[in-house]
Amino acid sequence: MGSILRHSAVVALALGSLAPLGWLAGCSVHGETGSGATTPIGEAVDEASSAVASAQLTSDLLARGRLTTTVADTTLRDQLHVLQGATGALLTVVPGDAESVRLRADALRAVSEAQAGVADARVWVRGGPGSPASVAARLDESGDALSSVSDAVEAS
């Protein structure tokens, strides 16, 4: 009887060890073409665009004295986290064709520039170099770059 229990415990342990592998296999990403590959790219770009828009509004409200420095700093830090998430999402996409590879590369560049723009806005908010005009210009450029990538994704 002890041998059967021991055998059952070994089988249960082995099956328990294999369960995560089954989960990982179900989560594997295959190279896709067309909208299957560009949908997650577009979603990441949309997240990044939203973060830039929030940073623009935050910077504008602070410049007009309608927001405290602490709230602005916290909001911009949160937008940096959103942009990090968008970058992570883009890095996990496995495009299956040259067009999707190019779109992902363009999206990664645009999101990276947006991160730098929001980080610069945060430096300004905390009393570092910059001005409301320079921060607004940098964030506008970031928003335009993301919009261009979004248009390209939609056209593909």
BELJOKA-V707414 format. One record per residue. N is the residue number from 1. SS is DSSP state (helix for helix, strand for strand, loop for the rest). Layout:
# BELJOKA-V707414
N;SS + N;SS
This chain:
# BELJOKA-V707414
1;loop + 2;helix + 3;helix + 4;helix + 5;helix + 6;helix + 7;helix + 8;helix + 9;helix + 10;helix + 11;helix + 12;helix + 13;helix + 14;helix + 15;helix + 16;helix + 17;helix + 18;helix + 19;helix + 20;helix + 21;helix + 22;helix + 23;helix + 24;helix + 25;helix + 26;helix + 27;helix + 28;loop + 29;loop + 30;loop + 31;loop + 32;strand + 33;loop + 34;loop + 35;helix + 36;helix + 37;helix + 38;helix + 39;helix + 40;helix + 41;helix + 42;helix + 43;helix + 44;helix + 45;helix + 46;helix + 47;helix + 48;helix + 49;helix + 50;helix + 51;helix + 52;helix + 53;helix + 54;helix + 55;helix + 56;helix + 57;helix + 58;helix + 59;helix + 60;helix + 61;helix + 62;helix + 63;helix + 64;loop + 65;loop + 66;loop + 67;loop + 68;loop + 69;helix + 70;helix + 71;helix + 72;helix + 73;helix + 74;helix + 75;helix + 76;helix + 77;helix + 78;helix + 79;helix + 80;helix + 81;helix + 82;helix + 83;helix + 84;helix + 85;helix + 86;helix + 87;helix + 88;helix + 89;helix + 90;helix + 91;helix + 92;helix + 93;loop + 94;loop + 95;strand + 96;loop + 97;loop + 98;helix + 99;helix + 100;helix + 101;helix + 102;helix + 103;helix + 104;helix + 105;helix + 106;helix + 107;helix + 108;helix + 109;helix + 110;helix + 111;helix + 112;helix + 113;helix + 114;helix + 115;helix + 116;helix + 117;helix + 118;helix + 119;helix + 120;helix + 121;helix + 122;helix + 123;helix + 124;helix + 125;helix + 126;loop + 127;loop + 128;loop + 129;loop + 130;loop + 131;loop + 132;helix + 133;helix + 134;helix + 135;helix + 136;helix + 137;helix + 138;helix + 139;helix + 140;helix + 141;helix + 142;helix + 143;helix + 144;helix + 145;helix + 146;helix + 147;helix + 148;helix + 149;helix + 150;helix + 151;helix + 152;helix + 153;helix + 154;helix + 155;helix + 156;loop
